[in-house]
Amino acid sequence: MFSRAFRVRSNTAIKGSDRRKLRADVAAAFPNLSAEQLTEFIPNKEELNVIKIYSHKGEAVTVYMNNRNPILFEIEKALYPTVYTLWVYPDLLPAFATWPPVLQKLAGGADLMLPGVVVPSSGFPQVERGTLCAVTLLGNRAPVAVAVATMATAEMLAAGMKGKGFAVLHTYLDHLWEYGDKSYPPTLAPLVTDSAEKECAEDEEEMEGNEPLSSFSTDPLQHVDVGDLSLKERDSCAIPMGKEELHENRAAETAEDANTEFQQEAEDSRTPQEQMDALFNQCFFHALKCKVKKSDLPLLTSTFLRSHMFSCCPAGQQLDIKKSSYKKFSKFLQCMQQQQILHVKELSKGVESIVEVDWKHPDIRAFVVPEGFSSASAAQESKSEDREQAYHAPEIIPLYGVSAKMVPLFQESGHKKGSILSSSEVRNIIINYVKTNELVDETNKNFVKVNAVLCDCLLDKSEQDEISNLKWDDLLSRCLERLQPLHQVTFFGQEPVVRKGNIEPIDITVAQRSSNKKVTIIKNLELYGLDPQCVANVLQQKVQASATITPVPGTKDRVQVQIQGNQVHHLAKMLLEEYQLPRKYIQGLEKAPKLGRKK
C-alpha cells in the first residue's frame, strides 16, 4: 500500500478527549496490551498528531504519529500497527518468518507467497483467514512487515505451502517507514525451542561482539541492498544451519518462479470452462486492484466489464462469459457479492452499478498482478485504453408480456401469464388464432370477425355492442397495446437483459441560469451503457466548457451531466455519429441553436 509515495492532506494535533478515544480503540484492537503498555503507547502529555493521507491508489488513510514516527495507520475504521510500533512490542501480532532476500520484494509492493515462508520446527502460529500478522526475517524477531493472512494455518499446510500466503499492507523501507525517523530494525533474539536453533542463536551472539549482523547493520547501504546479500555474508549463520538451510536460502530467491510453474501446471489440467472462470477471476481482481478507484463509484457494471476487466485480459486471451460456468456477468458479480468483495445495486430502473468495494478484502489484497503483464503488454495496454473508450451501442428490442386479461387469447398457442414475446411472435400467434377459429370475414378478407375471446380481450365495454369486426392492422395494434410493454437490452460482450416498460430515451434539455447563461442537461445515459462521467469528460474536451455530474432532482442515486452553454449540436454529433445511437432513443435534439448567417 505504501510502496509508492502518498499525498498528505492534513496534519493536526490530537487533544485530550481524542487521545482517550484512540487509547480505547487501541485497547479493543490489541487486547493483549497491558494497561501500562497502553499508557506508554498512547501517552497523556507527549505530542501526538493525526495525519490524513491519500495513497497512490486514492485510498484515504489516517496515520497516527508519536515523536515524529508513525505508530498506527487506520483504513476504514480498522487500526494497524507500523513497524516502529512492532519493534517496541514485537509479540503484538502472530509472526511468520521469511528469508532476508524477500524483504526487498515486499518493500516494492509484492505480497508474501507461501514458498517464501520459513516453516519452523515448532510449527506455525494458529491463525485464521483475515488475521493481522507480522512478518519477520530469519534470525531476528523484529518485524519488518504488517500483513493479512489470506488463508488459515491449516489451509497453508494443506496447500503444500504453495500459493498466496499474506497480503502485505506496510513494510520496513516503504514510504510510510520513510515518513518517520528512518531507524533500522533492532536485533531481537528469536524465541528458540529447538536445540539446533539455540546453537545457531548462540553462534550469532558470539559474532555480535566481533561483527554486526549483515541483515541489520547500521550501514544504510547494506539495508538498501538487503536483497543482494552474497552467500559469503550469510556464511556466519549458514555453518550451524547446514547445507539444507543454505539450499532453502537459495530456494527463497526463486520461490515466486516455482509458484508460477506450479500454477501453470495446475492450469493445464483444468477444463476450458474452469480456465475461463479463472480468467474472469484474474481480470476481476486485477481491475479492482489496479484500475478502479473509490472516486469511480458508483460504476456501471457494463462499464466495469468493458473498460476495466477487458483491459486486464492477458495478450492472446479473450473474456467470454458464455464459456464460463456463470453464463451471465450478473451471476458472476452476484457470486463476488456473496463473498462480500463488492456490493451491486440497481440505481436506476434495470441498470446495475457497483456501489461499494471492500478493498481490504483478503482476496483483493492477496492478488498479485501476473508477472510480465505490465511490461510485456505495455503496447497492448495503450491499445486496450483505446478499446475501453470504443463504445458499442446496445441492441434494443421491444418485447411484450402476456397480461392476465390477454391469457384467453394466447393460451391456445401454449402461452400463459408472464410469457415474453416479440412483436413478430405476437403477430404470428394472432394470425394463427384467427385462421384456426375461422374468423376471417368471408365477404372482405381485410376484416376479422370478433368472437367472444377477442371481444373480452380487445374491446372496451362501450365498444362491445357496437363493433363486430376489426381490420387486421387495428386488431394487431389493439393487441400490442393491451400487452405488458417490455424491452430487451444487449450490451456488447454481455448476455441480454429484459426490463419492464419501454426504455426511457436519453433526455436532453437546455436550462437558463442566472445572468442569462444557458446549460445543457443530459439524463438517462446509464440506461444505454454510457458512463455519465466519461461523457462529461469527452464533452468538456470537445467544447472547452465546464462539465459536471449532479444528482437528478427527486432521486437519490441517479445522476445527470450538466455542461455550460447550449451544446446540443455537439451532443447530437457525438451520440448519433460517434456512439451510433438510433435517433428515436434521443429526446431533445430539436433544442439545438439555429445557425444563422453572421452579419
N, C-alpha and C positions, 0 to 999 in steps of 0.2 A: 504493500500500500504506500509506503514511504520510500520506495526505491527511486522515485523521481521527486524533483523539487515541488514543494507545495506553496500555496499563496496564503499569507496571513491576512485575516480580515479584521480582527480586533484584538486588543490586549488590555485587560482590566484586572484590578486587584480584587482578591476575594476577602470579603468582610466577615464579621463575627457569625451572623446567622447562616451565611452561606458556607462557612467553614464547618459549622456543626452539621449541616445537612450533608456536606461532602463526606465528613467523617462517618456519618450514619450509612451513607451509600457504600463507602469502602468496607465498613463492617459487614454489611449484608452481602457484598460481592465476594469478600475474602474472610469467611468466618473463622479461619484458623489463626488470624492475627489476634494477639492478646491486647488487652486494654492499654498496656504500656506501649506496645508497638504501634497501636493506632494513634496515640498521642504524639509519639515520635514521628510517625509518618505524616500526619496532618497536625502540625504544631499550632499552638494558640497565638503565638506572637511573631514567629518568623514570617517573612514575606512570602505570600502565595499569590500566584497570578493564574488567570484563566485566559487562554488564547483560542480564538475561533479561527480555524484554517479551512481551506479547500484543498483536497488532494488533487493530483494531476487528472484524475477521472471526474472531478467535480463533486466528490463526496464531501459533505460537511462534517468536520471532525472538531471536537473540543479537546484541547490539551491543557493539563494542569501542571504548573511549574512550581518548583521549590528550589531556592538557591540557584536559580538560573538553569536548572536541569529539569527536563520533562519527567514527571513521575507517573502520570496516568494519561491515557487518552480515552475519549468516550465517543462511541459511534452508536447512534440511535438508542441512547439511554443505557448502553452496556459499557461497563468500565473494563479497561485492560491496563495491566502494569507495563511500564517500559523496562528496558534492560537496566537502566540506572536503579530502578526500584528492586529488580530481581537480584542485583548484585548485593543489595543490603539484606534482602530476605530471599535467599536462594531456594528455600524449600516452600515458597508460597504456592507454587504450581507443581503438578506432577511433571517430571523431566524425562526426556528421551535424548540420548546421545548420538552424535554423528561424527564423522571424521573432519579434521581441520580443513582439508581442501574444499569441502562442501560449502563452507561459510561464504566464500566469495560469490557462489551462485545464488545463495539465499539472499544476500545483500543486494544482488542485482535484480531481484524480483521473482526468483523461482520458488516454487513450493518444494517441500521436502518429500522425496519419494521414499518408499519403504526400503528399496535396496540400499539406500544411503543411511539407514538407521542401524546403529550397533546394537546387537542383541546381547545383553549382559547375562552372565551365568546365573544371577539371582532372579532373572525374569523381568519382564516389563511391569511398570505400574499399571494397575487396572483402571482403564478409562472407558468412557462411553463416547459414542459419536457426538461431536459438538463440544467436547470438553476442552477448556482452555489449558494449554500445556506450554512448558518451557523446553527449549532446545539447547543442549549443551554440547561442548566439544569433548572428545575422548581425552580423559586425563585431567579435566578441570570441571568442577561442579558449578562454575559461574555461568549462568545462562547467556546465550548470545542471540536468542530469537524468541519471539512470542508467536504461538501458532494455535490453530484449532484442529483437533483430531477429526479426520474425515471418516473414520471408522473406529469401532470399538477394538480393544486389545485382542479379544478372541478372534475378531474378523481379520485383523492384521496377520495373525499366525495362521489362520485358516487359508488365507490367500497366498501363503508361502512367501510372505514378505515381498510381495510384488504389487505395484500399483501406487496410487497416491496415498500418502500417509497423513500429511499435515498441510493445511492451508496456512501459509506464513503471513502474518499481519505486520510485523515490525522486527527489525534485526539491528544488531550492533553493526556500525558502519553505514547505516542508511541515513536519509535526510533528517529523520526525527532525532536520531542519535547526534547528528551534526549540529542540531539546534541547541544542544546542551554544551557542556564544557569539553566534550570530545575525549573524556577519560577512557582508559583501557580496562578491560575486564580484570578483576582481581584473580589471583591464583588460589582457588579453593580446592582442598584435597577431596577426592571422591569418597563417598561412603562405601568403603570396601568391605565385602563379606567373604570373598573368595581368597584363599591363601596366595594364589598366583597374582591376584590383583594387589594384595598387600605388598608382595615383594616388589612389584612394579612401582607402587607408590613410595616405598622406602627408597628405592633407587632414585626416584625423581627428587625426593627430599635431599638426598646426598648431593645430587647435581646442582641443586639450587644455590649451595654455598659457593660453587665454582663458576657456574654459568647459568644465566636465566633461561627459562623455558623458551623454545623457539616460537611457540604459538602465542605467547603472551609477553614478549619482550617489550621493554619501554621504548624501543626504537620504533617511531611511527612508520618508517618504511617497511619494516617487517610486518607490521599489522596490515598495511595496504596490500602487500604481496603474500598474504597468508595462504592464498590458494596455490601458490607456486613453490611450496616448501619442497626442498630436494630430499632424496632418500637419506643422504648423509645427515641432514638436520634432524631426521626422525630416528636415527640410529640409537639415540640415547634411550628411547623407550622401546625400540624395536628389539633390542637384545633380550631383555627379560620377557617380552611378549612372544618371541619366537617367530618362525617363518610363516605360521598360519596367519598371525595378525598382520605381518607385513604384506601377505597376499591380499588380506582384506582391505588394507590401505590402498593398494593398487586397484583393487576391485571397486573401491568407493569412487575413484575418479571416472570410472566407466559405468557407474550404476544406472544412470539415465539411459545410456545406449542399450544396456542389457534389458532394461524395462521396455524400451521401444521395440526391440526384437521380439520380446515376449508378446507384446500387444499385436504385432504384425502376424505372428504365428497363430494367435487366437482368432484374428480376423479371417485368416484363410479357411478356418474350419466352420465359419458361420454361413448360414443360408443367405441368399441375396436379400431377403426381407429383413433379417437380423442386421445385415450390413447397412441397409438403408435406415433402419431405426437408429443405429449407432451414428450414422452420418447426420441425421436430424438432431440427435442429442449433442453432437460435437458442434455443429453450427449454431445451435440454440445457446449453449453456454458460451461459445466464442463471442457471439453477438452481444449477449448480456454483459460479458466481462470487458469487452474492448470497444463496442460500438455505441451502446445505449447509455445515456446519462440520465440522471434523475430529472434534469430540466426538460428532457424529451417527453416525459409522461404528462398526460395520458397519450399513448401511442397506438394508432390503429393497428390491429393485428395483421391486416393486409400489408401495411407499410413495413411492419417489423419483418415479415417474411420476405417481401420484395426488396427492401432497401437495406436490410441488415443481415439476415441469415444467408441470402443468396451470395452476398459479397464475402461471406466467411467460408464458402464451399471451396475445398481444395481444387487445384487445377486438374482437369481430366475427370472430375466427378460432377454429378448433377443431382440436385434435390428433386425428388418426385414423390409426393405424399401418397400417391396411389400404389406405389411399390412398397410402402411401409405397412406395418401392422395396424397403424392408426387409420389409414384411408382418408381421413379428413383432418385438416390442420386444426380445426376447432377441438377435435378429440385429443390431439397431441397437446394442445395448450391446457385442456381440462386435466390431463394427466400431470402436467407440470404444476398446475394449481393445487391438485390434491397433495402434492409433495411440498406445498407451501413455499414454492420458489417465487411465484408471482400471483397476481390477482387480476382476473379478466372480468370486465363489466360492460354491459350494454348501455353505453352512454346516450345513444340516440337509437331510435326505433330500428332494430335489425342490424345495428352496426356495433361490433365488439371492439373494445380497446383495452390495452394493458394499462392499468391504472396504478399498479404498485409492484415493485420488485424487491425481494429480500436479498440485497447484495451481500449480506452477512451469511447467507445460507452456505453450509459446508460444501455443497456440490459446486457452487459458483466459485468459492474461494479455492477449492481443490483443483479446478480446471486449469490445465496448462495448455497454452496455445501450441499446436503441433510444431515441432522443430522444423525450421526451414520454411515455414509458411510465409512469414513476412518478407524474408529475403528472396526466396525462390519465386514468389508470386508478387513482387513489387509492381511489375508492369501489369500483371493480371489485376492487382488491386485498383490501379488507376482506371483500368477498363471497367472494372466492376462498379466503381463510383459513377462512371457514365451510365452504366446499365441500371444503377439504382434509380437514377433520375428519369430513365426512359419509362414513361407512364403508358400503360396499356388500358384503354377504355374498357370497362366491364361490358359483358354481353347481358342485356336486359330483355327478358321475355315476359310478357303479360300472361298470367295464369288465372284460373278460375276454380273456386272451391264449391262443391255441391252443398247448398244450404238445405235446412230441414224442409222448407216449403217445396223445393225442387226435387226432392228424393223420388216421388212417384214418376217423374218424367225420365229419370236416369237409372232407376233400379232394374229395368228390363235389360240394360246393357251391362249389368253386374256392378254398378257403382252405388255407393252409399254416402251418407252424410260425411262431409270432410274430404271426399275424394278430390284430387287435384288434377285439372285437365287444362290442356292448351286450347286456344281458340279453334284450331283445326279439328281437334278431337271433339269439341263441343258441337261443331258444325256436322261432323260425320255421324255423331250419335243422334242428333235431331233428324237428319235426313233418313237414317235407318229406321228411326221410330215412326216417322210419317209414312214411309213406304210399307213397313211391316203392318201397320194398323190401317193401311189403305185410306189415308186421309188426304191424298192429292185430289183437288177438285177436278171432276171429270170434264166439266164444261170449260174450265180455264185452269190450265196446269200451273199458272203463276200464283195460284192461291192454294192455301191449305185449309181444310175443314177443321174447326176447333171442336175437339171432343171434350169429355168431362175432365180428363187429366190436364190437357192444355188450358182449359178454361180456369181451373183452380190454380195452376202454376203461373200463367202468364197474363191473365186479365184481372183488372181491378174490379171491385164489386159493382161499380157503376157501369162497367162495360160488359158484364157477363150476360145481360139480357139483350144487348144491342149488337154485339159482334159475333158472327157465326163462322167467319173465315178470315184468314190473315195472309198477306203477301209473304213470300219466302224471306225477303230481307227484314220485314217487320218482325216475323217470327223469330229469326236468329238474333236480332238486336234486343228484343224483349227478353229473350233467354239469357243473353250475356249480362244484361242489366240486373237481372234477379239472382245471378250467381255471386258468390263472395269474391271480391277482387283480391288477387294476389299477384306477386311478381317474383321472378327468379333472377338473381344476380350471380354472374360467374366472373370472378376476378381472375386475372392472369395467374396461372400456377396453382389455383385453388379449386376445391370442389364447389359446385353450385349451391347457393343459399336461397331458400324460399322464404319470402317475407309477406306479411299480411298487408292488405291495402295496395293502393297504387303508389309507386315510388314518387317522392316529392322531387320536383325539379330543383336544380341549382338556382337559387333566388338572388338576383342582382337588383339592388335598389341604390338610388342616389339621394342622399340626405343633405340638408343645408344646415350648417353650423353657424356659430357666431361670426360676425364680420363678413357675412355673405359667402363664407367659404363652403365648398362642397366636399363631401366624402362619398366614396363608393363602398358599399357594404355587400359582402358575398356570404351566403349561408348554404348549408346542406352539402358542403364539399365532401364530408366524410362518407356520405351515402354512396358516392361514386369512387371510393378508394383514394381520394385525394387528401393529402395531409395539409390542413389549413396553414401550418407554419411554413411548409415548403412553398405553397402557393404564394404566401405573403412575401417570402424571401425572393422568389423569382420576379414577382410583380415590382417589388421595390427596386430591383436591379434594372428592370426594363424601363420603368418610367421615371426613375430617380425621384421617388416621392416616399414619404414616410408611410410604412405599413405596420399595423399592429394586430394582435389577436385579442379579442374582447369576448366576454360571455354573451350569449344570446339572451336578451331580456326575457324574463319569465321562465327561464330554465336554469337548472343547477349545473349541468355538466356539458352542455353544448356550447360551441364557440363559433365565432364568425370572424372573417377577415375585414378589416377596415383600412382603406388607403385614401390618402388625401387626393382631392380633385375628382373630376368625372373621368374615370379610366375604363369606361365600358368598351370603347373601341379596342384598347389593348387586351382587355379581358376576353372579349369575343374572339379575337385572333388567337389567343393562347388556348382557349377551351375548344374552339371549333377546328383550328388548323393544326396546332401542336399536339393537343391531347385527343383529337379526333372524336370528341363527344357529339352525338346527334343533337341538332338544334332543338328538337322537341323536348329535350331534357334540360333546357336552359331557359329561364324565365327572366325577362327584363332587358333583353338586348336592344329593345326599341328605345331605351333611355340614353343611348349614346348621343353625344352632342352632334348637332347638324353642322357639317363642314360647309361654311360659306366662303365666298371669294373675299380675299383681302383687298380692302380699298386703299 
